[in-house]
Amino acid sequence: MSAEEKVLEYPYHEYYKKLTNRKHPAVDELVIARVVRIESHGIYVFLDEYNVEAYIPLKEISTKFIKHPREVVKLNQRIVAKVYSVRKGGLVINASLKRVLPAERQRKLQEWRKLRRSLILMAQMAKELGVSLEEVIEKVGAKFMEYYDTPYDGFEAVVRWGEEILREVGVPDEWIPKVYEVIKENVKLKEVVLKQTVLISSLAPDAVDRIKKALSEAIKISPEKIEVEYISSPKYLVRIKGYDWKEVHRLFKDFMKKVRAIILTNNKWPTTVEAEEEIEKKPKKRKRK
């Protein structure tokens, strides 16, 4: 049986309960709901995360005036609703469609997709480790939920920062190699590349050696992410790879700081160490009339 097939057989509400340790939704919580019955006065929906029904009255279905719920929803349609009342220990739940903002709907659907994707990956981990899926959910998924919105967000952090993240959240040491392998093979982050032209020139007698040393040492900041290509004197193309723009801009800033420190230390000769972008940002001097 494949990991996907195993996931289809696993009750989603049991999975959600093991991750969050929650039995029923809270007021103002966003929930994934499936329309199971449509009446003239409202609709009944099944909450995937909690394995219970909730009721959405007609007045809570749309911000516009409607005569019947069928104008807005269809049977078996999956929707995002917001809980506004929980009574009798979670047995009586009222929810709303109209109180859900578009951004909230998108965020909840994204979370739901990530949770399902996480479950598929944990089923693969269980197969590789030779343990039950329940055990992996408890010792991997639930651990990540203490630090991230979903286990998948944690898996992305592992791809970005390395297997040390697995140790930090408390995954058993003996599991880490195989868990890390499954994550690396299946979680692909969108890579971004920052390209900057850097101008480096100096009249110092040892300028060539200084520049070579500066670039070599600066690349060591993150050798797997930083590349430098000589274009023509005094231009060098710097490429920095990463998974978000803040990260690559921070690396470029650190790179330039390192290069400047090595080239300018004890250097009294005319020297330039600047990025073309920095030069463009400098205000032009006004011409005297």
C-alpha positions, -999 to 999 in steps of 0.1 A, spaced: 0 0 0 14 34 -10 17 63 14 -11 81 -4 -34 51 -1 -26 47 36 -34 84 42 -68 80 25 -77 53 50 -65 72 80 -93 93 97 -84 130 93 -99 140 126 -78 114 144 -47 129 128 -57 164 137 -64 154 173 -30 138 176 -14 169 163 -33 195 184 -47 175 213 -81 192 207 -115 176 207 -137 205 195 -133 239 178 -130 272 197 -150 303 191 -136 324 162 -117 294 149 -116 288 111 -126 253 101 -127 231 70 -163 221 64 -182 199 39 -219 207 31 -239 175 40 -275 189 42 -292 220 28 -324 233 43 -343 265 36 -333 279 70 -296 270 67 -271 243 61 -255 215 80 -218 209 75 -193 183 86 -161 195 102 -132 174 89 -109 183 118 -133 174 146 -156 147 131 -188 166 141 -216 185 124 -221 222 127 -250 244 117 -248 276 96 -281 295 96 -293 313 65 -284 348 78 -247 336 83 -243 323 48 -238 355 28 -234 392 32 -259 396 5 -296 389 8 -305 354 -4 -337 335 -3 -322 300 -1 -288 285 7 -286 268 -27 -279 302 -42 -245 301 -25 -235 265 -17 -239 230 -32 -241 196 -16 -207 181 -7 -190 214 -14 -159 220 8 -160 254 24 -141 274 51 -163 286 80 -158 305 112 -172 291 145 -191 317 165 -208 294 191 -198 262 209 -222 247 234 -227 215 254 -191 205 254 -187 209 217 -218 189 207 -237 220 194 -217 242 171 -228 272 150 -206 286 123 -207 313 97 -196 317 61 -200 355 58 -177 362 87 -147 346 69 -125 372 51 -110 362 17 -75 363 31 -86 340 60 -101 316 36 -70 313 15 -48 309 46 -70 281 60 -71 262 28 -33 265 25 -30 252 61 -54 223 53 -33 213 21 -1 215 41 -15 192 69 -26 166 43 8 168 26 24 164 60 4 133 66 15 117 33 52 124 41 48 110 76 33 78 61 65 75 40 86 81 71 67 53 89 74 29 60 111 38 60 114 35 97 93 3 100 70 19 127 34 28 128 20 60 113 5 69 147 40 68 163 54 91 136 26 115 140 33 116 177 71 118 176 75 139 145 43 157 135 32 167 170 67 179 179 68 202 149 33 216 158 48 230 190 70 253 169 53 257 135 17 263 121 19 229 104 44 200 103 50 209 66 62 244 76 87 226 99 98 203 71 105 234 49 126 248 77 146 215 77 153 218 40 164 254 45 185 250 76 194 214 78 187 183 100 197 202 132 161 214 132 149 178 137 171 176 169 159 210 181 122 200 180 128 167 197 127 140 169 143 108 182 180 108 173 179 73 157 151 85 134 168 116 121 187 102 91 157 86 75 133 114 84 157 139 70 161 118 38 123 117 32 120 154 38 149 163 14 135 141 -13 99 154 -12 99 190 0 111 214 -27 114 251 -19 113 277 -46 149 291 -49 156 327 -56 189 341 -70 202 376 -63 227 389 -89 248 419 -81 277 435 -99 305 445 -75 332 470 -84 366 463 -68 397 482 -76 427 494 -56 461 511 -63 476 492 -34 508 473 -44 493 440 -32 458 448 -46 455 415 -66 463 394 -36 440 414 -14 411 410 -38 416 373 -42 418 368 -4 388 390 2 366 372 -23 378 337 -11 371 345 25 337 361 18 325 331 -1 332 310 29 303 327 47 280 303 28 300 285 0 269 265 -11 250 297 -17 275 323 -29 292 323 -63 316 350 -77 324 354 -114 351 377 -128 337 399 -156 364 424 -164 383 448 -143 370 461 -120 337 442 -122 327 409 -105 293 392 -107 281 379 -74 253 354 -73 236 344 -41 210 316 -39 185 312 -12 148 305 -4 136 340 4 147 375 -6 155 386 30 179 357 34 198 365 1 200 402 8 213 395 43 240 372 28 250 398 3 253 424 30 275 401 50 295 393 19 302 429 11 311 436 48 337 408 47 352 419 14 355 455 25 371 445 59 399 425 42 406 449 13 405 482 33 424 471 64 458 489 66 452 501 31 460 538 25 458 536 -13 428 548 -33 404 518 -33 368 511 -44 346 483 -31 310 490 -40 280 474 -56 266 490 -87 233 493 -69 249 513 -42 265 536 -67 232 542 -84 215 551 -52 241 579 -44 227 613 -51 243 630 -81 262 662 -74 245 693 -88 265 712 -114 274 747 -105 259 773 -127 
